[in-house]
Amino acid sequence: MTRTFNPYSAYKESGVPWLGEVPAHWEVLPGRACYREKKVPNTGLKETTVLSLSYGQIVVKPPEKLHGLVPASFETYQIVDPGDIIIRPTDLQNDWNSLRFGLSRHRGIITSAYMCFHTQDALTRDYGHLLLHTYDLMKIFYGLGSGLRQNLDWKDFKYLPCLAPPPAGQRAIAAFLDHHDRLTRRYIRAQQRLIKLLIEQKQALIQQAVTRGLDPDVPLKDSGVEWLGKIPAHWEIIPLKNLSIIQSGLTLGKNYIGRELVEYPYLRVANVQDGRLDLSQIKTVLITEEEVARCTLQDGDVLMTEGGDPDKLGRGCVWEDQIKPCLHQNHIFAVRPNSDRLLPYFLAALLTSQYAKTYFLRTAKQTTNLASTNKTTIGQFSVLLPSLEEQREILGVLESKTAQVQQAITHTQSQIALVREYHTRLIADVVTGKLDVQDVTLPTDEEAHAFDDVGEGFDDEAIDADDLDTEEDADADD
């Protein structure tokens, strides 16, 4: 399939500015000619299989993720059949990231907060889904919608200009993009496997440096920690609460009626990654000046998350006043180390070590998929404490040793981002008729599936649950 894709032989004006020219033999139809809205209530609990829209995929929701919903509440859900297109129509104003359209391969039920479409004769179900998915990627729907949260409803789709190639062309487009999607996922999974190995290598370097130091011949002593073993004999072991101030964050949703409010940026869990900050999206909150001092970050604070995925519990990084002033929510702790005893970056390195991760997992409050810690547990964490001079030496060597590994991780992440960007662009170009793929020879089913297990177990989306505003919100509103 290594070839240059060509445009169609002839084009015409679509009459739609954001579509431009389209293949001359394609029709441009209103949405009502291509889709019909479907809503079948689950009266009498006819179906019990709960479905979910996640990253543009319709998946069966495991029982342990139903969050305490009682079966009676599922009578308000709607029944979905294979081939139905599910749409998350809510909150266009605040959420530009979610993939809002999914094609169901299952029969089950889904929240009635979603819309359910079935294609008319003009479109095949696969191409009909791809068309809406493409418009979603092109952000077409963000100029539509109504209400305070800019929600979509059927009237936004009735006259939506829809491209309708001949049926054979629709099937060719769907088959080509399905194959390309397989190739993309396979590549990303392989790259994620590489990233996992690089992260393990980096963590091994950190673990060795912050628990044994730099001198291989240094005298050792028993740490008293069963999963750690021996540490340098001259190091101290001191509870973190004796070396720092641990600051809780602000609680959102407080009632400030009648009080003067000011707007401040604040950090969410999604902003605090393992050893780094992600400040690409910062939210703001209206709060009283009296509360600001209690949860304002200071240069050198070590940020720790309260909970989440067990693998990421207690993840930490150093705040360097990137946004000033800035607050933090109550799911993030700001640890302010005594700079005469403990360097912020040494504490951050210690928190990313396997020693710390094991401590937080052993002391965490755990549910099926989540784990959480608290201020008391953080304060009781035993800090392995060399002198300030030795801390600086360790950090210098760590920076040198991990720089190459981190560079490889960053490069691999960039390659994944580029492949995703190319795949998104290709979908848009093929579905809107900019490229002709009808004559592309695809591999047989056996050939296509030969390596589908490469990197099995890795999430090709690689997005933290903390970053999402997806089906859970709609489920909660239902």
N, C-alpha and C positions, 0 to 999 in steps of 0.2 A: 504494500500500500504506500510505498515511498514514491510519490509522484506530485507534480504541481497541479493544484486544482484550478480549473478554468471557469470563467463566468459562462452563463447561458448565451446562446447565439443571438437572441433578440430580447429587448427590454421595452417596457412602457412605463409611463408615469403612473404611480399608484394613486396620486391625489392626496397622499398622506405625507406631510413633511418629514416625519421621523422614520418613514419607510423608504421614501425616495423612489427610485426606479425598481421595478420588479420584473421577473421574467414575463415575456409577452403572452405566454399561454397559461399563466396563473390567473385565477380569479381573486378579486378582493371583495369579500362578503361581510355583511354586518354580523356581529356576534350571535344574534338570535337565529341566524341561518346555520350556524356552526355548532352551537351548544344549546342545551336546555338545562334549566335548573331542576334539581331533584332533591326532595326532602321526604324521606320515609321514616317516620318516628318509630322508635323501638317499643311500641305499645305492647304490653304483656310480656316484656323481656324475651322477645323472640330470639335475640342473639345475645351472647355473653362475651364473645371475643372482642376485647377492647383494642382499638387501633390508635395510632399516634402519628402525627406529622413531624418528622425529625430530619432536618437538613435536606428537605425536598423528597424524602422517602416516606412511604406509608409502611409502618412496621407494626407488628403485634406487640402490644405493651405487656411486659411480664407482670404477673400478679403482684409481685413485691413492690412494683412501682406505681401502684394505684393509689397510694397516699391516703389510705383509710376510707376511700369511697365505698359506700355500702351498695350492694347490688340494686336496691330499689332506685337509686339515683340514676342508673343506666337507662331507665325508662324514658328519660328526657333526651337521651342521645338519639342519633339518626343511624339508620342502617346503610352500610356501604357495600357495594358489590365490586367484583373484579372489573376493571375497566373504567370505574368512576374516577373523576378528577377531583381531588380535594383541595380546597383553597382556604388559606388562613387570611381572612379579610380585614383583620383588626390592626389598629395602631400604626398606620403608615407613617405618621408624622415622627414617631419616636424610634422606629425600628426599620432601618434601611438595610439590614444585613441578612435577615432570615430568608430562606428559600420558601416561598409561599405556596407553591403548587406541587402536588404529588399525585402520581398515578397509582391507584390501588391495585394490588395483585391478590387481595384477600377479600373475603366476606367477613364483615364484623360490624362494630359500632364505633362511632367517633362523636366527639362533642358537637352539639348543635350550634355552637358558636362558629363553626366552620361552614363554608358553602360546599355543595356537592354538585358537580356538573356531569352531564353525559353528552357525548358528541352526537351531532346529527349526521345525516348521510354524507354531508359534504366533506367530513374529516374522519380519518381513521382515529382510533383512540390514542395510539402512540404519537402520531403527529399532532393531534389536538392538544395533548399534554405538552409536547415539545414547543408548540407555538406559544402557549401561555407562559411556559417556563422561560422561553427566550425573551418575551416581553418583560417578564420579571427581572431577568438579568440586565435588560436594557433600561430598567427603572421607569418603564412607561406608566406603571400604575401609581406612582407617587405624585403624579399630577392630577389624579382622580380622587375619588373618595369624598366623604362628607362627614360632618360632625366634628366635635372637638378633637377626636383622635384620628380623623380621616379614615373612616372605615369604608370598605367597598360593599356594594350590594349589587343585585342583578341589573339595575338600571345602568351601572357603570360598564356592563358587558354587552348589553343589548345592541348597541351601535358601535361597538369596538371594531375597527377595521381588522379583518382576519384574512390571512393569505391562505388560499386553497389551491395547491398544485393538483394535477391529475392524481388519481389514487395510486398509480404505479410510482409516481414521483414521491408521494408521501411515504410509501413503504420503503423506497430506496433511502430516503433521508433518515428515517427512523432506524433502519438497519445499520447504516453507516455510522450514525452518532452513537448507537448502542455499542458497536465495536470499538469506536474511538474511546468511549467512556471506559470500557474494559481495559484498554491499553493504558489509559491515564491512571486508573486506580491501581493497576499492577505496578506501574512505575513508582507511584507515590508510596505504596506499601513497601517496596524495596528500599526506597530512600528513607522511610521512617525506621526501617530495621537498622539501617546504617546509623541514623541519628541516635537510636537507642544504645547501640554499641559504643558510640562516641561519648554519650552521656555517662555510661557506666565507666568508661576509661577516665573521664574527668572526675567522677565521684571517687574513684579509687585513689587518684592523686590527692584529692582534698582530704579523704579519710586518713591517709598515711601522714600527711603533713600536720593536721590539727589534733591528732591523737598520739603521734609518736615523735613529732618534731623533725628536724633535719639531720641530726647526728645519729647514724646507725649504731654507734658504739656507746650511746648515752646509758648510764645506769637506769634501771627501771624499777618500778614499784607496782604493787597491785592497786588497781583503781578502785576496787570495791564495787564495781559495776559488772554484773555477771556477763553481759554481752560485749563488754569492751576489753577486758583483760588488763594488761599492764600499760602504764604510761611512764614518761620520764620522771625520775625520782624527785627532781627539783621543782616540778609543776605543782601548783595548788589545785584543789578541787573545791569550788565555792558555789553555793546556790546563786542563780542569776538574780534573785531578788536582793541579794546583798551587794550586787555590783551595778545595779541599774534602777531606774524608775520605769514601771510598766504602765503605760497610759492606755485606757480604754477609749473607744471612739464614740461618735454621736449615734443616737438612736433616731432613725428616720420615722416620720409620721406623727410626731408630737403635735399637740394642739397649742398653737400660739395665738389664738384669736384675741384681738385687742392689744397685741404687743407689737412694737416696732421690729421689723425683720430686715436683715441684710442678706445678700446673696454671696455664697462662698463656694468655690470648687471643693470637691471632696473625692477621696479615693474609695473605690469599691474593691471587692475581692478580686475581680477580673483584672485590676490594674497591677496586682502584686503577683508576679510569677516567680518561679524557682530561681532565685539568684539575680533577678532582673525586674525592671519596671516596664509596664506597657501603658504608656500615656497617650495612646492614639485616640482614646475616647474618654473624656473627663466629664462627669456630670456635676451639676450644681445643686445647692440646697438653700432654702430660705430659713434662717435661724436667728435667734437673738444674740446680741453681742455678748451677753453674760455666758452663753454656752460655748462661744468660740474658743476662749482660752483653754478650756478643758480638753479640747480635742484638736488643737492646732499642731501640725507637725513642725519639728525643728531639724535643722541641718544635722545629719549624723544619726538620726533615729533609724533603728533597725525594724523594719516592718515584718510582721508575722500574721498569717491568716489563722482565723479561729478554727476553720474546718473545711470540709469538702471531700474530694477524692482522697482515700487513704494514702495513695502514693505521693500526694502533694501537701499533706498535713504539715503545718508548721513551716511552710516554705518562707524564706526570708530574703530581704534585700535592703540596701541602704538608701535612705532618702537624702538627696543632696540639694534640697530646696529648688527642685526643678520648677515648681509652681509656688509662688509666694504671694500671699499666704495660702495654705491648703489644709483642709481638714481630712479626717478619715472616719469611716463608718464603724459601727461597733463590732463588725465581723473581722476587723483588723486591729491588732495590738501594735502600738508604737513602743519599742523598747529603747530607752535612752540610757546607754551605758555610761558609767563613770569613766571619763576619758583618762583619768590618772591610773586606772587599773586595766581597762578593757577597751581595745580599739573596735569601733563599729564594724569594720570590714572583717576583723578576725571573728567576731561574734557571728556575722552573716555567713562566713565560711563554715564555722562550726555547726550552724543550723542546717546547712546543706549536706553535712556529712551523714554517713549511714548510722553513726553513733546517735546523733540527734533524732534522725527519722525513727529509729527503733524505739527510742525513749517516748516520743510522742504517740507512736502507734500503741505501745504497751499501756500508756496512761490515758488514752483517748476514750471518750464515750462513743461507741460505735453502733451504727444501724447496719442495714443490709449493704448499702452502697456508700455510706458517708461516715466520716469520723470527725470529732470535734474536740478541741481542747479549751482551756479557760485560763484566766489570769493567775490563779493559784498554781496550777500545774506548770505554767511557763516559769513562774517564780521559783519553783522547786527544781528546775532543770539544773543539773550539775555542770558548771562551766569548767573545762580543763584550762588552767590559767598559767601560761608562761609569763615571763617578764614582758614589759612593753617593747623592749629592744628585740627580744626573741619573736614576739608577735609580728613586728615589722619585717624581720628577716624571713619568717615563714610566708608572709603575704607576698613579699618580693619574689621568692622562689616559685610560689604557687602561680603568680601572674605569668611568670616566664614559662612554666611547664604547661599551663592550661591554655595559653594563648593560641597555640597551634591547633589544639583540639577544638577550642571554641570557634576558631576561624573555619575549620572544616564543618562544624555544626551549622554555623551561619550560612556558609556557602550552600550546603545541602538544603537548608530551609529556603534559601533564595531560589534554588532550582525548582523546588516544589511549587513555590509561588508563581514562577514563570510558566510552568507547565499548566497550572490551573488557569492562569490568565489566558494562555493560548487556547486551552480547551473552551473556555467561556467565549472567546472571540470567534472560534470556529463554529460553535453552536449557532451564534447569532448570524454569522455569514451564510451558513448552509440553510438554516430555517427561513431566512428572509430572502433567499434566492440570489445572494451575491456570488455564491460558488455552486457549481454543478457537480454533484457526486453520483449521478445516476449510473455512470459507466465504471465506477470504481469496483474492482474485483476484490471481494471480501473473502477471508479464509473460511473453510468449512467450520461447522459447529464443533467438530472434534478438535480442529486446530485452534479455534478461538478459546476453548476451555482448557487447553493443555496446561497452561501455566497460571490458571486463575487462583491457585492456592499460594502463589508467591506472596510472602509477607502476611499470610493469614493471621488474623488476630489483631492487626493494626488498624486503627481508625483513619481512613484516608482523608477525613475532614480535619482531624487533629485540632479540634477546637475545644477549649475548656467549657465545661458546663456552666461555669461562672459567667462566661461571656454571652450566654444565650438569653434571648427573650422570645421563646418559641411556644410550643404547644402547651406548656405548663400554665402559662398565664391565661390562655383561652379556656383551658379546662377549669381553672379556678373560678373564672367568671361565669361559667355556664350554670 
